[in-house]
Amino acid sequence: MILLWLITILMGGGLLAWISQMSGKDLPRWVTLFTMLAGLIISCALWWQYRGSAFTTGTDGWLITYSVSWIPEFGISFSLALDGLSLLMLMLSFFLGVTAVLISWTEIQDKVGFFHFNLLWVLAGICGVFLTMDTFLLYFFWEVMIIPMYFLIGIWGHENKRYAAFKFFIYTQASGLLMLLSILALYFVHGAATGQYTYDYRLLLDTPMDPDTSRWIMLGFLVAFAVKLPVVPFHTWLPDAHSQAPTAGSVILAGLLLKTGAYGVLRFVIPLFPESSHEIAPWAMALGVLGILYGAILAFAQTDLKRLVAYTSVSHMGFVMLGAFSFNELALQGVVMQMITHGISTGALFLIAGLLSERIHTRDITRMGGFWQSMPRLGGISLVFVMASLGLPGLGNFVAEFLTLIGSWQANRTLTVLGAIGVVGATIYSLRIMQRVFYGPKSEIAEDKLPDLSGREKLIMVPMVVLIILLGLMPQFVLDTSRAAMTNILKSIPVINSDVPTATIKQGGDHDLR
């Protein structure tokens, strides 16, 4: 029942944090921090328990499963399961959850208990999406994570917070309803074909259906995940939500909510609808490349630092679509690495934007400049994550994009070349951040002595620096953990196994292309 406890701890901790506000502002913060740390320790302990061969052996790839009947009359069960992919996402969720609590320690002073309640329930919904094996339960957790995030933006956001919160809610809710319709359609199609009406993911994998039905149901799932990813042209909610959300909300949005869209494509769209996914693959890859280039261009055009970082997410998440629909192991491993490294590096950039805004009370980079002399430690850490964002070798993002491009080259060389141009664009907008904020002539703001990183802020940023460097130098930790999950995804697609080359990443990082 450890998987159930992970979600229960988050929900229970959220209620306790809200109630504890009656005892002062500090107690909800400590309750939330200990709750996040407990989840992080449990997820890391699970990885330690199953490390090594457990991730690469086994008949079905699942490490832990838990299922109890919930509403048996309708075939609904409370079914959870853990494999290497979902375990990595859990570890990322709790790690970024801890940083979100610490960064909001002094920023949030109003309705502190309710803020931490929403923060923990967002994480509960996200973790539920990463663990669920029941499509009805998937929609339940999908809604659980949307509503608290609406409150985080709408109550504790900045000047246009209500507009951003409504826009976020309308986009995600409308796309979520499309997913619900697809879930119901799959339920009835499976029942009509087999006589068993169920929402169980593992039973739905082999649902017989005609190509037209499969195509329409798949599109309902794909649009929901594409909006959350986000894929151009469904991305317009993201810059507004990021720029108006509190710092902790931006970290959760960029680091985790976007990853539920990527996870949904890998876990649900491709395995449930292999033939339809194969048909739509060229268009999906093209949308990914469009996002890479379009996001890079718009990122360079921004003057609001948070909007700039938000558009970098649009660009970087384009690699997810490019790699996921390339249908080979190298590309899928690159997608997993992108999910992890983007969560850390872009989450860190939003943290840096929040720290700067807290000091100078503006996000306009045209008013910044020459901050390195006053804040050399913040400048040095910013340089690490700016270099990670542009894909510097030795940092985790380089491994992610390199593997994705190698894998996509086997599927579509033209789109791969266009996607690689986006890496050049990332260099331009990333270096612009350092030039306009920390280098160049001193701005009027820089004339005042600005405080460098405090002890709490160092505690937040240093582990993120260490992680992004370790992932760049020793990515095998992620590759080994997710290998069995990626292999199972490819095995579920018999239609492409005969005509698309696969790749295996051996121990030690050698590539064996077949």
N, C-alpha and C positions, 0 to 999 in steps of 0.2 A: 504493500500500500504506500510505498515511498513516493510514488508519482502523485497520488491523491494528496498526500501530506504537503508536498511542495506547493500545490495550489491552495490548499486549506490554510497553510501558514501565512500566505500572502493576504488572503481575504480576511482571516482572523486578525492579523496584524494591522490591517487597514481599519477595521472596526475599533480595535483597541487604541490606535493612534487618535482616531476621531474622539472617542470617549475621554481619553486622557488629557484632552485640551483643557478640561476643567481644572486641572492641576497646574496649568501654566503652559508657556510656549515651548519650553525645552523638552518636556517629557514626550510629546508626539515625535519629535526629531529622533530621540534615542530609541523609542519603540520601533520606528521605521528602520533606523540604521541596523539594529540588532536583527530585525526580521530579514533584511536584505543579506546581512552577513551569514545568517543561518542558512538561507537558500544557497548562497555561494559556496559555503563549506560542504553542504550536502551534495551539490552538483559536482564539485571537485572530487569529493570522496567517491562518488559513483564512477567518475572517469578513472580514478586510481584503482578501483576495484576491477574494472573491466578493461584496463589498459592492455596493450600488446595484442596477442593473437585473438582475443575475444572480439575485436572490431573487424577482423578479416576472415573469421571462420563462423560456422553455424549455418543452419539450413535456411533460415528466413531473415537473418540479420537483426532481429529484435533482441535486445538485452533484457528488458523488463516489460511485461504486459500486465495490465490490470483491467478487469471488465466485470461489471455487475449489471444486471437487468434494471433498467430505469422505468421505461413505459413499454412493457412487453407487447401490449395490444397493438402498438404502432411500430414495433421493431426497433425501438430506441434503447440504446444501452449507454451506460457511463463507461466508455472504453478508452483507455490510455495506453500508450506504448512508447518505449524509448529505444532509439538506436543511436549510432554515432553522430548522425546529422542533428537530431533533436537534442542530444546531449551537448554538443558544441553551442547550439543556440541558447540552451538553458544557462550555460556558463557565461556566455556573453550578456545575457539578460540580467543576471544577478550582479555581474561586475559593473555594468553601466548603471544598474539600479543603485549600487553603493555610491558611485560618483555623483548621481543625480541628487541623492540625499545630502551629501557633503557640500555640493555647490550651492544648494538652496538654503543652507544653514542660516546664513545672515540675510539672504536676498528676500526670503518670504517672511513677512512679519504680520500678515493679516490672515485670519482664518487658518492658522497653522495646522490644526488637527484635521480639518477638512481637506486641506491641500495634500497631506500625507496619506489620507484615506484614498483619495483619487489616484495618487502616485502608485500605491500598492495594488489597487484594483486594476489599473492599466497593466501592470506587470503580471497580475494573475490572469487576465485575458490573453496576454501575449504568450505566456507559458502554456496556457490551455491550448492555444492554436498549435504550438509546437509539439504537443503531446497527444492530441486527440486522434482517435481511430474511429470515430463515429461522425458522419457528415452533419447530422443534426446538432451534435455537440460542437462541431466546428462553427456553425452559424451562431450558436449560443455564446461561445467565447469571443467570436468576432464582434458581437454587439457589446459584450462586457468591456472590451478595450476601447471602443469608440466613445462611449458616453463619458467616462472619466476624463479622457483626453479633451473632449469638448469643454468640460468644466475647467480643466487646467489652463486652456487657452483663454476662455471667456471670462474667467474671474481674475487670474493672476497675470494676464498678458499685458501688452503695452497699449499704445494709443488707439489703434484700430482693432482691438482684441475681439469685439463682438462680431464685426464683419468677418474676420479670419476664422473665428470659431464656427459661425454659421456656414461658411463656405466649406470648411473641413467636414462638418457634419453632413451637409447635403450631398457632397461628392461621395463620401464613404458610405453613407446610408443608402443612397440610390444604387450604388454598385453592389452593396451587400444584399439588397433585395433581389437583384439579378442572380446573385449566387444562390439565394434561397429558392428562387424559382427553378434553377438548375438542379439543386439538391432534391426538390420534390419531383421533378421530371425524372431524374435518375432512379429515385425510389419507386416510382410507378412503372417505369420501363423494366427495371429489374424484376419487380413483382410479377408483371405480366408475362415475362419471358421464362421465369423459373418457378413461379408460384410462391416465392418467399419474399415478403415485403420487409426490407431491412435497410438501415442506414449504416450498417457495418462496412467500413472501408475495405477490409480484406475480402469480403464477399462481393462487393461491388466492382472489384478489379476485373473480374471476368464476365461482366454483364454483356450479353449478346444484344446488339442493336444495329440498325441499319446506318449507313454512313451519314445520311442527312440528319437523323436524330442525334447521332453522336456529335456531329459538327455544331449544332445549335446548343446542345447542353454544354459542350466544352467551352463555347464562346461566353456563356454566362459566368462560368468559373473564371475564365481568363480575364474578362473585363474587370471583375471584382479585384483580382490580384494585380492587374495592370494599373488600376487607379491607385492602389496602395503602394505600388513599387516606387515611384510612379513612372508610367510610360507616356511619352509624348504621343497624342495630344491630351492625355488625361492628367496632366501634371500641374495645372494652374493653381490648384488649392495649396500646393506645397510651399512656394515662396511666401505666401501670405501667412500661412500657419507658422512657419519657422520664424519669420521676422517678428511676429507678434507674441509668440509663446514665451513664457519665462525660460530661463536658461535650462533648467531641469527638463522642461517640456520639450525643448529643442533637442536635447540629448536623447531622450526616449524616442522622439519622432524619427530622428535620423538614424539612430543606432539600432532601433528595434522594430518600430511600426513598419518601416519600409521593408524590413526583412521578412515580415509575415507575408508580404506579397511575393517575394522571391521564394520563400519556403513553400507557399501554396502552389506555385508553378512546378517546383520540383516534386512535391509530394502528391499533389492531387491532379493537376492538369495533365502532365505527361503520362503517369502510370494509368490513370483512369481512362484516358482517351488517346491511346498510342497512335492509331491510324489518323485521327483528326489532327493531332499534334504534328505528325509528319507532314500532312498536307499544308498546314499553315506555317510551317517552319521558316520558309524563305521570307514571308511577310513579317513574322515575329522578329527574325534577325534584322530585317531592314528597319523595323521600328526601333530596335535596340541601337542600331548605328545612328539613326536620326536623333535619338535622345543623347547619344554621346556627343555628337557635333553641335546640336542645337543648345544643349545645356552648357557646353563650353563657351559658345559665342555669347550667350546671355549672361553667364557668370562674369565674363570680361567686361560687360557693359554696366554692371551694377556699381553703385556708390554706397549702398547700405551693406555693411559687412555681413550681416546675417543673411540677407537675400543672396549675396554673392556665394556664401557657403551653401545655401539651399540649392542654387542652380548647379553647383558642383555635384550634389547628390543626384540630380537628374542625369547628369553626364555619366557619373560612375555607375549608376544602376542600369544604364544602357548595356554595360558589359554583361549583366545578368541575363538579359534577354538574348544577347548575342551568343553567349556560351550555353545557356540552357537548351536552346533549340538547335545546337550543333550536334547533339546526340553522340558524344564520345566522352570517354572518361577524363581525358585531360581537360576538356572544356568544362565539364561538370565540377571537377576538382577546383578549377579556377573560379567558378561561380561561388563555391563554398568559401574559398579564401577571400573572395571579394566581399561576401556577406560579413565575414569576421573583421577583416582589416578596415573596410569602410566604416563599420560600426565604431571602431576604436578611433580611427584618424579623423573622421568627420565629427564624431562626438566630441573629440578634443578641440577641434576648430570652433565648434559652438561654445564650448567652455571658455576658450580664449576670447571669443567675441563677447561673452557675458562678463568676463573679468574686466575687459577694457571698458565696456559700457558702464559697469559699476564704478569705475574710476573717473571717466571723463564725461559720462552722461550723454553720449552720442554714439551712433553707429555709422555716421557719415565718414567714409575714409578720406574724403577730400579735405576734411578738417584735421586729419591726423598727419603724423610724420615726425621722424626723429625721436621715437620713443625708446630706441635701444639704449641710449645713454642713461635714461632714468630707470628702465626696467630690463636690464640685461638678462636676467634669469627667464622672465616671461618671453623675451625676444628669442633666446636660445631654444626654448621648448617650442615656440611657434615655428621656428625654422625647421625643426624636426618634422612637425606634422605638415607643414607646407611642402617639404621635400617628399614626404610620404604621399601626399595628394597628387603630386605630379609623377609619381611612380619611380622614384630614385632607387636604383639597385641597392640591396642591403636592407631595405625596409619592406614591410609586409605587402603593401599595395602593388609593388613591382611584381612579386611572385604571382599575385592574383591575376593581374592583367596579362602577364606573360603567358601563363598557362591557358587563359581564356583565348588569347589570340592564336596560340599554337593549335589549340583544339578546333577553333572556328576555321582555321586555314584549311583543315581537312574537309570542311563542309561547304564553304563558300569563300573563295579567295578574294573576290572583288569587295565583298562586305568587310572582310578582315582588313584589307588595306585601308578602306575608309574608316574603320574603327580605330586603326592605329594612328590615323591623323588626329583623332581625338586626344591621344596621349600628348601630341605636340601642343594642342590647345590647352591641355591641363598645365603644361609647363608655363604657358603665357599667363593664364589667370592666377596661378599659384605664386609665381614670382612677383606679380603685381601686388599681391597682399603684403609681402615683405617690403617691397619698395615703398608703397604708399603709407604703411603703418609704422614700420620700425626704422627704415632708412630715409634718405632724402633730407631736405632742409627741415629744420625744426618748425613745427607749427606753433601757434600761440598757446595751445594747450600744453605742449611739451615744455614750454618755458617754466611752468610750475613743476615742482618736485613731485613726481608721481610715485606712489608706493609700489615696490616690487612684490613678488609673490610672498604671501604669508605662509606660516607653517601648515595651516589647513590646506591651502591651495597647492603647496608642494606635495602634500600627502595625496592629493587628487591627481596631479599631473605626472609625477615621476613614475608611478606604476604603468601609466598609459604609454609613456616613452619607452620603458623597458619592454613592454609587450609588443609594441610595433616593431622594435628592433629585433626581438627574438623571433617574431613571425617572419621577418625578412631573412634572418640567418638560419633558422631551423624550422622551416615550414612543415617538416615531416610529421610533427605532432598533429596538425590539423589534417594532413593528407591521410595519415594512417587511421585516424579516428573516423573519418568519413568514407573511407574506401569501400567498405562493405555496403553502406547505404547507396552510394553512387552505382556500384555494380548491380544491386537489386533494381534500381531505377532503369538501367539499361536492359536488364534481363526482361523487364516487363514490356519491352517494346519489340516484339518479334518481327514486326513489319519492316524495321530498319536494320535488323541485325545482319541481314545478308548483303546490304548495299552501302552501308556507312561504316568506314573503318573505325575501330576502337583503339584505345590506348591504355596501357597499364603503367602505373607509376610504381616502380619497384622500390624496395627498401634501399635507402641511400640516395634516392632521388634520380636514378637512371631511368631513362625513357625507353620503353620497348614498344615501338609503333608497329602495328600489324595491319 
